[in-house]
Amino acid sequence: MGCNECKEYSGQNVSYIVFESAMARMERTVRRLWVVVILLIVLLVGSNLAWMVYESQYETIETTESYEVESENGHAVFNQNGEVNINGESKIQ
């Protein structure tokens, strides 16, 4: 549609029935969008609550243990299984 065609239509009025039907359609669309937004917010809160309930089933156990590991040259690694690696050799305490 070029500028000449726009000038032709600019002087014509839109009938009231067409305007009302377009406005009613827009109102229904806006109402549906609000329902979708509210539904998405409810689903987001619900999924967050479900994850919180799921994660709260597990207990958090905090332990503080200290270990003394001695090696001849100072290169020792202690893991949680009770094994000590000194210079690449595994030794169980």
Summary of the structure (lengths in Angstrom):
residues: 93
radius of gyration: 35.8
end to end distance: 86.1
largest distance: 98.2
contacts: 142
relative contact order: 0.05
helix: 52%
strand: 12%
